[in-house]
Amino acid sequence: MISLKPIISRKIPQENYSKKVEKEKNYTYIHFKLPTERITTEFEKIYYYKVEQNIFKPKIKLATIKDAQQVAQIYNRAWITSGVPFSPMTREKFEILFNDPKSYIFIAKMFGIDAGFIVAYLEGENDEFGVIVGMGIIPRFQRKGIATALALAAWEQFLHVNNVRELRCEIYKSNRPSLNFIRALGFEEYDKNIISVV
């Protein structure tokens, strides 16, 4: 899971993190980047091929504000079992993101069920950075190619609609599955951010 916490905390008041990680006072997030010049046609073909060959065929759609409740439910179900810092989200909090013209939220459905989401956000003086600020997959649908399909939807938005020059994300340091996933997509670590919670 890629955590919404770093960006949401700048835009939306949050409650404390979950009790699962209450022993920690500082939370370290690793920053990753992928310059879009490295996303060649051949690079994209590899990942589009993976999605096309996926036997589960997740359906990805660009969500609207009408989907805020579903996105909040997916978020809460995905995070509560993840073991990473967690603060519950509500429909109202997601509506703030939906009303921001710089954010894009995609939902994945599998077998007609809401299975995952991704939140992508434009940053920078000229919207030159496309940031994946949150991604979550409901546990029963993990390891079925949904994260890859969602990531492709986000970077297609960034590359082919907004023409950003670099993709970015932040991942909690102990979140091994997400760290492995984002590295497999070609992202490289470039910084760290420590959030103190009192």
C-alpha positions as CSV (number, residue, x, y, z in Angstrom):
1,M,0.0,0.0,0.0
2,I,1.2,3.5,-0.9
3,S,0.1,5.8,1.9
4,L,-2.0,8.8,1.5
5,K,-0.7,10.2,4.8
6,P,2.1,12.5,3.6
7,I,-0.1,14.4,1.2
8,I,-3.4,14.1,2.9
9,S,-1.9,15.6,6.1
10,R,-1.1,18.8,4.1
11,K,-4.7,19.1,2.9
12,I,-7.0,17.3,5.3
13,P,-6.9,17.2,9.2
14,Q,-6.1,13.7,10.3
15,E,-6.7,11.7,13.5
16,N,-3.7,9.8,15.0
17,Y,-2.3,6.8,13.3
18,S,-3.6,3.3,14.2
19,K,-2.8,1.5,17.4
20,K,-0.8,-1.1,15.3
21,V,2.2,1.2,15.1
22,E,1.6,3.3,18.2
23,K,5.0,2.4,19.7
24,E,6.7,4.4,17.0
25,K,7.0,8.2,17.4
26,N,8.5,8.8,14.0
27,Y,7.4,7.4,10.7
28,T,9.9,7.2,7.9
29,Y,8.7,7.5,4.3
30,I,11.0,6.7,1.4
31,H,10.7,9.0,-1.6
32,F,10.9,7.5,-5.1
33,K,11.1,9.1,-8.6
34,L,10.9,7.9,-12.2
35,P,11.8,10.5,-14.9
36,T,9.3,10.2,-17.7
37,E,12.2,10.2,-20.3
38,R,12.9,6.6,-19.0
39,I,9.3,5.5,-19.8
40,T,9.9,4.5,-23.4
41,T,7.5,2.8,-25.7
42,E,9.3,-0.5,-25.0
43,F,9.2,0.1,-21.2
44,E,5.4,0.7,-21.4
45,K,4.9,-2.4,-23.6
46,I,6.2,-4.6,-20.9
47,Y,3.7,-3.4,-18.4
48,Y,0.7,-3.1,-20.8
49,Y,1.5,-6.7,-21.8
50,K,1.3,-7.8,-18.2
51,V,-2.1,-6.2,-17.8
52,E,-3.4,-7.6,-21.1
53,Q,-2.3,-11.1,-20.1
54,N,-3.8,-10.9,-16.6
55,I,-6.4,-13.6,-16.4
56,F,-8.4,-11.7,-13.7
57,K,-8.9,-8.6,-16.1
58,P,-9.5,-5.8,-13.5
59,K,-11.6,-3.0,-14.8
60,I,-10.2,0.5,-14.1
61,K,-12.2,3.6,-14.2
62,L,-11.6,7.3,-13.4
63,A,-13.6,7.9,-10.3
64,T,-15.9,10.9,-9.8
65,I,-17.1,12.6,-6.6
66,K,-20.0,10.2,-6.6
67,D,-17.5,7.4,-5.9
68,A,-16.1,9.1,-2.8
69,Q,-17.9,6.7,-0.4
70,Q,-16.6,3.6,-2.3
71,V,-13.1,4.9,-2.3
72,A,-13.2,5.6,1.4
73,Q,-14.5,2.1,2.0
74,I,-11.7,0.5,-0.1
75,Y,-9.1,2.7,1.6
76,N,-10.2,1.7,5.1
77,R,-10.5,-2.0,4.3
78,A,-7.1,-2.1,2.5
79,W,-5.2,-0.2,5.3
80,I,-6.7,-1.8,8.4
81,T,-5.0,-5.1,7.7
82,S,-1.8,-3.7,6.2
83,G,0.3,-3.0,9.3
84,V,1.4,0.4,8.0
85,P,0.5,3.8,9.6
86,F,-3.3,4.2,9.2
87,S,-5.7,7.0,9.8
88,P,-9.4,6.3,8.8
89,M,-10.7,8.2,5.9
90,T,-14.3,9.3,5.3
91,R,-16.4,10.2,2.2
92,E,-16.1,13.9,3.2
93,K,-12.3,13.7,3.3
94,F,-12.1,12.1,-0.1
95,E,-14.5,14.7,-1.5
96,I,-11.8,17.3,-0.7
97,L,-9.5,15.4,-3.1
98,F,-12.2,15.0,-5.7
99,N,-12.8,18.7,-5.7
100,D,-9.1,19.4,-6.3
101,P,-8.5,19.8,-10.0
102,K,-4.9,18.5,-9.6
103,S,-6.0,15.1,-8.3
104,Y,-7.2,12.0,-10.1
105,I,-8.6,8.9,-8.4
106,F,-9.0,5.6,-10.2
107,I,-11.0,2.6,-8.9
108,A,-10.4,-1.0,-9.9
109,K,-13.2,-3.5,-10.0
110,M,-12.8,-7.2,-10.2
111,F,-15.8,-9.6,-10.6
112,G,-18.0,-6.5,-10.2
113,I,-16.5,-5.7,-6.7
114,D,-14.6,-2.5,-5.8
115,A,-11.1,-4.0,-5.3
116,G,-8.6,-1.2,-5.2
117,F,-7.9,2.5,-5.8
118,I,-5.1,4.9,-6.7
119,V,-4.8,8.6,-6.0
120,A,-2.6,10.6,-8.4
121,Y,-1.8,14.2,-7.9
122,L,0.0,17.0,-9.9
123,E,2.6,19.0,-8.1
124,G,5.2,21.6,-9.0
125,E,5.1,25.1,-10.3
126,N,4.0,23.9,-13.7
127,D,2.4,20.6,-12.7
128,E,5.6,18.9,-13.8
129,F,5.5,16.2,-11.2
130,G,3.0,13.4,-11.1
131,V,2.7,12.0,-7.6
132,I,1.1,8.7,-6.7
133,V,-0.1,9.7,-3.2
134,G,-2.2,6.6,-2.3
135,M,-2.9,3.1,-3.5
136,G,-4.6,0.3,-1.8
137,I,-5.9,-3.1,-2.7
138,I,-8.4,-5.0,-0.6
139,P,-6.6,-8.1,0.8
140,R,-8.6,-10.8,-1.0
141,F,-7.7,-9.1,-4.4
142,Q,-4.0,-8.6,-3.7
143,R,-1.4,-10.2,-6.0
144,K,-3.8,-10.3,-8.9
145,G,-2.3,-7.5,-11.0
146,I,-4.6,-4.8,-9.8
147,A,-1.8,-2.5,-8.6
148,T,0.0,-2.7,-11.9
149,A,-3.2,-1.9,-13.8
150,L,-3.9,1.1,-11.5
151,A,-0.3,2.4,-11.8
152,L,-0.6,2.3,-15.6
153,A,-3.9,4.2,-15.5
154,A,-2.1,6.9,-13.3
155,W,0.9,7.2,-15.4
156,E,-1.1,7.3,-18.6
157,Q,-3.0,10.2,-17.1
158,F,0.3,11.9,-16.2
159,L,2.2,11.2,-19.5
160,H,-0.4,11.4,-22.1
161,V,-2.8,13.9,-20.6
162,N,-0.7,16.2,-18.4
163,N,2.8,15.8,-19.9
164,V,4.6,15.6,-16.6
165,R,8.4,15.1,-16.6
166,E,8.8,13.0,-13.4
167,L,6.6,10.5,-11.5
168,R,7.0,10.3,-7.7
169,C,5.7,8.6,-4.6
170,E,6.4,8.1,-0.9
171,I,6.3,4.7,0.8
172,Y,6.4,3.8,4.4
173,K,9.9,2.2,5.1
174,S,8.5,-1.1,6.5
175,N,6.0,-1.6,3.7
176,R,8.0,-4.3,1.8
177,P,5.3,-5.3,-0.7
178,S,4.9,-1.7,-1.9
179,L,8.6,-1.0,-1.9
180,N,9.2,-4.1,-4.1
181,F,6.3,-3.2,-6.4
182,I,7.4,0.4,-6.9
183,R,11.0,-0.6,-7.5
184,A,9.9,-3.2,-10.0
185,L,8.2,-0.4,-12.0
186,G,11.6,1.3,-12.3
187,F,11.3,3.9,-9.6
188,E,14.5,4.9,-7.7
189,E,14.9,6.1,-4.2
190,Y,16.0,9.7,-3.8
191,D,15.1,11.0,-0.3
192,K,13.4,10.2,3.0
193,N,10.8,12.1,5.0
194,I,10.3,11.6,8.7
195,I,6.9,12.4,10.2
196,S,6.8,12.8,14.0
197,V,3.6,11.9,15.7
198,V,2.8,13.0,19.3
